[in-house]
Amino acid sequence: MDAAASANAYKTQQIMTASPEELTLMLYNGAIRFANESIQSIDAGNYEKAHHANIKAQNIIHEFMVTLDMQYDISKQLIALYDFIEYCLIQGNIKRDKTNVIQARDLLTGLRDAWFQAMKQTHMAQAVGK
């Protein structure tokens, strides 16, 4: 097995054994990574690569939007935020303007960091309750 196949097997195993909370964190990290790739590609003038990375980030945001349980108030707030992030990504893609993509990335980073802190607090609370 070559190195690429081993890495893919590891990544697949990691995804298959992750909790829903960990999968959400992985998706945030992926969206941030693709936004960064889009920004770097815009800087390099490689607009095709920037476009593909941007679309990957948009797909993750879209997945977040369609999986929200809208019976909760927080979901209504999150969908508005995700909609704005998606708008920024689309505008950055259309205009080939990294400023919009940076704004989307920064919002995603804030959401990811908040999610990570919530995961830590939940795990600490569960450990204390045992």
N, C-alpha and C positions, 0 to 999 in steps of 0.2 A: 504494500500500500504506500503510495507516495505521500508527500507532506500535505498537499492540497486535499487529498481524499481523507487523510487523518484529521485535518482541521475541520472539514465539513462533517465528518462523523461525530467529532467532539461537539460541534455547534448544535447538531441535530439532537444529540443526547441531552445537552444542556437545556434545550427548548422543551423537549419531551418530559423532562423531570422537574421543570420549574413550576412554582405555584402561580396562580393568576396574578398575584401581586408582583412577583418577579418577572413575569411576562410583560406586564405593563411597564415596569422599569426598563426592560430590554427594548421595548418599543420606543419609549422616550429617548433612550440612548441612540437607537437607530435613526430616529428622526433628526436628532441633533447632529449625528455623524453625517447624514446625507445633506443637511443644510450647510455644514462646514465644507463638505466636498463641493457643493454648488458654489459657495462663496469663493473657494480657491480656484475653481474652474473659470468663474467669471473673471477673476483677477488675471488668470493666464490667457484669457481670450478663447478658451475652449468652450464655446457656448453649447455645443451638442452634449458634452459631458455634464455641463452645468444643468442643462435641461433634464437629462435622465436622473441625476441625483435629486433635483428639485421635485420631479414627479414621484420618486420613491418617498420623499418626505411628505408630500401631499397625500399619498396613499395611506401612510400611517395615520395622519391626522384624520383623514376620512374614516378610517377604521375606528378611531377613538369616538368620532361623532356618531356613527351608526350603532355602536354598542352601548351607548349611554342609556341608563334606565331613567326615563324622563319623569318618573313619579317623585323624584327627589329634587328639592330646590337647588342643590349643588349642581345637579346635572344641567339645569337650565342656565346656570351661570357658566358652567364649563363649555356648553355647546356654543355660547356666544363667543367665548374666548377662542375655542378651536376654529370657529368660523372666521374670526379675525386673523388667526395664524394662517389659515388656508388662503385667505385673501392676500396676505402679505407674500406668501410663497408664490401665488399665481402672478401677482404684480411684478415680483422680482424676476420671475421667469419670462413674462411677456416683455418687460422693459430691459431685461438683462442688467438689472440694477441690484447690486449686492446689498444696498441699504435696506431694502424690504426684507431680504432673506436674513440679514443680520437681526432685524427686529423680530422676525419669526423665531429664529434660533434662540435669541435671548429670552423670549417668553417661554419657549419649550424648556430651556435650562431652568428657569424659575419653577415651572411645574414639576419637572423631574426632581429637582432638589426638595421641593415640598413633599412629593410622593415618597422619596427616600426617607425623609425624616418621619413621615407618618408610619412607614414600614418599621423603622427602628423603634418608635414608641410603642407600636402594637406588639412587636416581638418582646420588648422589655416588659410590657404589661402582662403578656402571656406567661413569661418566665417567672414573674413575681407571683402570679396567681396559681402556679403549680405547687 
